[in-house]
Amino acid sequence: MKNTIVVGAGPAGILAAITAKTNNNNVLILEKNEKIGKKLYITGKGRCNITNYSPIEEFFPMINSNPKFMYSSLYNYTNMDVLKLLEDYGLKYKVERGNRVFPESDKSSDVIKTFNKILSDLNIKVILNEDIRFIEKQDNTFKVYGRANKYESDFLVIATGGISYPATGSTGDGYKFAKTFGHSIKELKPSLVPMEIKSNYLKELQGISLKNIELTVKLNNRVICKEFGELLFTHFGLSGPIVLKASNSISNIGENSIISIDLKPKLSPDTLDKRIQRDFTKYSNKNLENALGDLLIKKLIPVILNESGINPYKKVNQITKEERLRLVNTIKNLEFNLIGLRPIKEAIITKGGVSVKEINPKTMESKIIDNLYFAGEVIDVDAMTGGYNLQIAYSTGYAAGESIKEKSNEL
């Protein structure tokens, strides 16, 4: 009888444990939190974005770091595989915008309950509130030291997550363990993280959500990226899907770093000007601030007029062509100074981690230490939002578990 220890009860660790379990292999999960899948609870704004429903070949352009490394594991254990696993245990799901998959109930807790049931049915023991302090290998046995207990195993899976959202238990333990075994760690950076901006209007803008807008990031007068979609103004700056996506393109921030927002990207400047002229005809006797409600969100109007340098109390029929064109330019190019990215603890995912050059991409086994495996965010692989990162966790966890199962059956 062989023994496997999985350190970490997130999606990667859970899949590794489920897959590795056989009659010839006892599996134990050690988790520092008070429950499994703590980070799963907050994905998809608490609804759990289980995976993405797109064909697997469409996943690779969404992977930011080392997509080729994921080729084997993603095809061997796909999004359809994990959905079938959950569905077989009674979880119903739905597919929403962007092919994001959510539980039909919109409750992340239902996903966790389903994983708990699978672990229970397979007689996989889970020890919670166990904070692992040190791991070593003596002869062919891994020795795992907790606060008060010591555990031994033939196989070890490190699935401890990254360093984003440390409140969920992702405090970088896996990197420390990997270094102990001689592994290299690629620089850890925030990926998919909000941005801080400098603006006199943040208090007025806070809470405003904008849809169907275009965001452009310029670093030192060079366009770094353009994104179309939804963003949110916060007390510190900007968040929302396109902001998180754009953050991944930023490696350094200079004095001339600018965020530009096009509030009407589907309208050319000339078309927008004609639209404004129609509104001006309609509201010709009103103050300017009261004539833009058909075009802009009410809370945005004072900011736009102030940036345009136009008196908000000026009558519409007194607005000059030059003022009107300044208004068009501001709506198409609302600029803010970019201060920087929010701390890595606020990032959705960690960029960097255990070097993929030191891991077998088919099995997730270490190329340095036999029977040592890595799975999930601890590896130097990260992707865009939309369920892609969770699928990476499932697929790498499965790859590790499958390799362990094959080895334990052979021995």
C-alpha positions in Angstrom: 0.0 0.0 0.0 1.3 3.4 -1.0 0.6 6.8 0.6 0.2 10.2 -1.1 0.0 13.6 0.6 -1.5 16.6 -1.1 -0.6 19.9 0.5 -3.5 22.3 -0.3 -7.2 21.7 -0.7 -7.9 24.1 -3.5 -9.1 23.0 -7.0 -5.7 21.7 -8.0 -5.2 19.7 -4.8 -8.7 18.3 -4.8 -8.4 17.0 -8.4 -4.9 15.6 -7.6 -6.3 13.7 -4.6 -9.4 12.4 -6.4 -7.4 11.2 -9.3 -4.6 9.6 -7.3 -6.9 7.6 -5.0 -6.8 3.9 -5.7 -7.1 0.7 -3.7 -3.3 0.6 -3.7 -2.9 4.2 -2.6 -4.1 6.1 0.5 -4.5 9.8 -0.1 -4.3 12.5 2.6 -5.0 16.2 2.0 -3.4 18.7 4.4 -5.1 22.1 4.4 -4.1 25.2 6.4 -7.6 26.7 6.3 -10.7 25.8 8.2 -12.4 24.4 5.0 -11.5 23.2 1.6 -11.6 25.4 -1.5 -11.6 28.7 0.3 -10.4 30.6 -2.8 -13.1 28.9 -4.8 -15.7 30.7 -2.6 -14.7 34.1 -3.9 -14.3 33.3 -7.6 -16.9 34.8 -10.0 -17.9 37.3 -7.3 -18.9 34.6 -4.9 -20.8 32.5 -7.6 -17.7 30.4 -8.5 -16.7 30.6 -12.2 -16.1 26.9 -12.4 -14.4 26.9 -15.8 -14.9 28.2 -19.4 -17.0 26.4 -21.9 -15.0 27.3 -25.0 -13.2 24.6 -27.0 -9.8 23.7 -25.4 -7.9 25.1 -28.4 -9.3 28.5 -27.5 -7.8 28.4 -24.0 -4.2 28.8 -25.1 -4.5 32.4 -26.4 -6.0 33.2 -23.0 -2.9 31.8 -21.1 -0.4 34.6 -20.4 2.6 32.6 -19.2 3.9 29.4 -20.7 0.8 28.2 -22.7 2.8 25.5 -24.4 3.5 23.9 -21.1 -0.3 23.4 -20.6 -0.9 21.7 -23.9 -0.8 18.1 -22.7 -2.6 18.5 -19.4 -5.5 20.6 -20.8 -6.2 18.1 -23.6 -5.9 15.2 -21.2 -8.4 16.7 -18.7 -10.7 19.2 -20.3 -13.4 21.6 -19.1 -15.9 19.0 -20.2 -14.3 16.4 -18.0 -14.5 18.5 -14.8 -18.1 19.5 -15.6 -19.0 15.9 -16.1 -17.4 15.0 -12.7 -19.5 17.7 -10.9 -22.6 16.9 -12.9 -22.4 13.2 -12.0 -22.5 14.2 -8.4 -25.6 16.3 -8.9 -24.3 19.8 -9.6 -26.2 21.6 -12.3 -24.4 24.4 -14.2 -25.1 27.1 -16.7 -23.1 29.0 -19.3 -23.1 32.8 -19.3 -21.5 35.6 -21.3 -18.0 34.9 -22.4 -18.6 31.1 -22.0 -18.2 31.4 -18.3 -19.6 28.5 -16.4 -21.4 28.9 -13.1 -23.4 26.6 -10.8 -27.1 27.0 -11.7 -27.8 28.1 -8.1 -25.2 30.9 -8.3 -23.7 29.6 -5.0 -20.1 28.8 -4.9 -20.8 26.8 -1.7 -22.7 24.2 -3.9 -19.5 23.6 -5.8 -17.5 23.1 -2.6 -20.2 20.8 -1.2 -20.0 18.7 -4.4 -16.2 18.4 -4.1 -16.6 17.5 -0.4 -19.0 14.7 -1.3 -16.6 13.3 -3.9 -13.7 13.3 -1.4 -16.0 11.6 1.2 -17.2 8.9 -1.2 -13.6 8.1 -2.1 -12.6 7.9 1.5 -10.0 10.6 1.1 -9.0 12.0 4.4 -8.8 15.8 4.8 -7.1 17.4 7.8 -8.0 21.1 8.1 -6.2 23.8 10.1 -2.9 22.1 9.5 -0.2 24.6 8.8 2.8 22.8 7.2 6.1 24.2 8.4 8.7 22.1 6.7 9.0 19.2 4.2 12.0 17.0 3.5 12.7 13.7 1.7 14.7 11.0 3.4 15.5 7.9 1.2 12.3 7.4 -0.7 10.0 8.9 1.9 8.6 12.5 2.2 8.4 13.8 5.7 5.9 16.6 6.2 6.0 18.6 9.4 3.0 20.4 10.7 2.6 22.5 13.8 2.3 19.4 16.1 2.2 16.4 13.8 4.5 14.7 11.3 3.2 12.9 8.2 5.0 10.5 5.8 4.3 9.6 2.2 5.6 8.0 -0.9 4.3 10.7 -3.2 3.8 14.4 -2.5 1.8 17.0 -4.4 2.4 20.7 -3.6 -0.8 22.6 -4.5 -0.6 25.5 -2.2 -1.6 28.3 -4.6 0.3 31.6 -5.1 0.5 34.7 -3.0 -2.6 36.6 -4.2 -5.5 36.9 -1.8 -3.4 35.8 1.3 -6.6 35.8 3.4 -7.6 32.6 1.6 -4.4 30.9 2.7 -2.3 31.6 -0.4 0.8 32.9 1.4 3.5 31.5 -0.7 4.3 28.3 1.3 4.6 26.3 -1.9 7.5 28.4 -3.2 9.4 27.9 0.1 8.9 24.1 -0.1 9.9 24.1 -3.8 13.1 25.9 -3.0 13.9 23.3 -0.3 13.9 20.7 -3.1 16.2 22.8 -5.3 13.5 24.3 -7.6 13.8 27.8 -9.2 11.0 30.3 -8.6 10.2 32.8 -11.4 9.7 36.3 -10.1 6.3 36.7 -8.4 4.1 39.5 -9.7 0.4 40.5 -9.6 -1.6 39.3 -12.5 -5.2 40.6 -13.1 -5.1 43.4 -10.6 -6.8 46.8 -10.3 -5.0 50.0 -11.1 -4.4 53.2 -9.1 -4.9 56.5 -10.9 -4.3 60.1 -10.0 -7.5 62.3 -10.4 -9.2 65.1 -8.7 -12.5 63.4 -9.4 -12.1 60.1 -7.7 -14.7 60.9 -5.0 -17.2 61.9 -7.7 -16.5 58.9 -9.9 -16.3 56.2 -7.2 -18.9 53.5 -7.8 -19.6 54.3 -11.4 -19.6 51.3 -13.7 -19.1 51.8 -17.4 -20.0 49.3 -20.1 -19.0 49.1 -23.8 -16.1 51.5 -23.4 -12.5 51.3 -24.7 -9.5 51.6 -22.3 -6.1 52.5 -23.7 -2.9 52.2 -21.6 0.0 54.4 -22.7 3.4 54.0 -21.0 5.8 56.8 -21.8 3.8 57.9 -24.9 3.7 54.3 -26.3 0.4 52.5 -26.6 0.7 49.2 -24.6 -2.7 47.8 -25.0 -6.4 48.5 -25.8 -9.3 46.7 -24.2 -13.0 46.9 -24.8 -15.7 46.2 -22.2 -16.6 47.1 -18.7 -14.7 48.9 -15.9 -15.5 50.2 -12.5 -14.3 53.4 -10.7 -13.2 52.8 -7.1 -11.8 54.9 -4.3 -8.3 54.3 -5.5 -8.8 54.1 -9.3 -10.0 51.5 -11.7 -11.1 47.9 -11.6 -13.4 45.7 -13.6 -12.7 43.1 -16.4 -10.9 45.2 -18.9 -8.7 46.9 -16.3 -7.7 43.5 -14.9 -6.9 42.2 -18.3 -4.9 45.4 -19.2 -2.9 45.1 -16.0 -1.3 42.0 -17.3 0.4 44.0 -20.1 2.1 46.4 -17.7 5.6 45.6 -16.6 6.8 49.1 -15.6 5.2 52.5 -15.1 6.9 55.8 -15.9 6.1 59.4 -15.3 4.1 59.7 -18.5 1.9 56.7 -17.9 -1.6 57.5 -19.0 -5.0 55.7 -18.9 -7.3 57.0 -21.6 -11.0 56.1 -21.7 -13.2 56.3 -24.8 -16.7 56.6 -23.5 -18.2 56.1 -27.0 -15.8 53.9 -28.9 -18.4 52.8 -31.5 -18.9 56.4 -32.6 -16.3 58.3 -34.7 -15.6 61.8 -33.6 -17.6 63.2 -36.5 -20.6 60.9 -35.7 -20.4 61.8 -32.0 -20.4 65.5 -32.9 -23.5 65.1 -35.0 -25.2 63.2 -32.2 -24.3 66.0 -29.7 -25.7 68.6 -32.2 -29.0 66.7 -32.3 -29.2 66.8 -28.5 -28.3 70.5 -28.5 -31.2 71.2 -30.8 -33.5 69.2 -28.6 -32.4 71.0 -25.4 -31.4 74.3 -26.9 -32.8 76.4 -24.0 -31.3 74.3 -21.2 -28.1 74.7 -19.3 -25.4 72.5 -20.8 -25.2 70.2 -17.7 -28.9 69.4 -18.2 -28.6 68.7 -21.9 -26.2 65.7 -21.8 -28.4 63.2 -19.9 -29.3 61.3 -23.1 -25.6 60.7 -23.9 -23.8 60.3 -20.6 -24.3 58.9 -17.1 -25.4 61.8 -14.8 -22.5 61.5 -12.4 -20.0 61.7 -15.3 -21.4 65.0 -16.8 -19.7 67.4 -14.3 -16.3 65.6 -14.8 -16.6 65.7 -18.6 -17.5 69.4 -18.6 -14.8 70.3 -16.2 -12.2 68.4 -18.3 -13.6 70.1 -21.4 -13.2 73.6 -19.8 -16.9 74.5 -20.5 -19.2 76.3 -18.1 -21.9 73.7 -17.1 -24.4 76.6 -16.6 -23.9 78.0 -20.0 -27.0 77.8 -22.2 -26.8 75.2 -25.0 -27.7 77.7 -27.7 -24.6 79.7 -26.7 -22.1 76.8 -27.0 -19.5 77.5 -29.7 -18.3 75.0 -32.2 -14.8 75.0 -30.6 -16.4 74.2 -27.2 -18.5 71.4 -28.8 -15.4 69.8 -30.4 -13.6 70.0 -27.0 -16.5 68.1 -25.5 -16.3 65.5 -28.3 -12.6 65.1 -27.6 -13.0 64.7 -23.9 -15.7 62.0 -24.3 -13.5 60.1 -26.7 -10.3 60.6 -24.7 -10.9 61.0 -20.9 -7.4 60.8 -19.5 -6.0 59.9 -16.0 -2.4 59.6 -14.8 -1.6 56.0 -14.0 0.2 55.7 -10.6 0.6 51.9 -10.6 -0.9 48.5 -9.9 -2.6 47.5 -6.7 -0.6 45.2 -4.4 -0.2 41.5 -5.3 -2.4 40.6 -2.4 -5.3 42.1 -4.3 -4.5 40.3 -7.6 -6.8 37.5 -8.8 -3.8 35.3 -9.7 -0.1 35.2 -9.2 2.2 35.7 -12.2 5.4 33.6 -11.7 6.1 30.5 -9.6 7.9 27.2 -9.9 9.8 27.2 -13.2 8.0 25.0 -15.8 11.5 24.0 -17.1 11.8 21.9 -14.0 8.4 20.2 -14.2 7.3 17.4 -16.6 4.4 19.0 -18.6 2.6 15.6 -19.0 2.7 14.5 -15.4 3.5 17.6 -13.3 6.3 15.6 -11.7 9.5 17.4 -10.6 12.4 16.8 -12.9 14.7 17.3 -9.8 13.0 15.1 -7.2 11.3 11.8 -8.0 7.6 11.5 -6.9 7.3 15.2 -6.1 4.5 17.0 -8.0 3.3 20.5 -8.4 -0.3 21.6 -9.4 -2.2 24.8 -9.8 -1.2 28.4 -9.2 2.1 27.5 -7.6 3.4 26.8 -11.1 4.6 29.6 -13.4 1.4 29.6 -15.5 -1.4 32.2 -15.4 -4.3 33.1 -17.6 -7.0 35.7 -18.1 -10.3 35.8 -16.1 -13.2 33.8 -17.2 -12.6 30.4 -15.6 -9.3 29.7 -17.4 -7.1 29.7 -14.2 -9.4 27.3 -12.5 -9.2 24.9 -15.4 -5.5 25.1 -15.3 -5.7 24.0 -11.6 -8.0 21.1 -12.4 -5.9 19.9 -15.4 -2.6 20.1 -13.6 -4.0 18.5 -10.6 -5.4 15.7 -12.7 -2.1 15.2 -14.5 -0.3 14.8 -11.1 -2.9 12.5 -9.7 -3.0 10.3 -12.9 0.8 9.9 -12.7 0.7 9.0 -9.1 -2.1 6.5 -9.7 -0.1 4.8 -12.5 3.0 4.6 -10.3 1.2 3.2 -7.2 -0.5 0.5 -9.3 2.9 -0.5 -10.7 4.5 -0.8 -7.3 
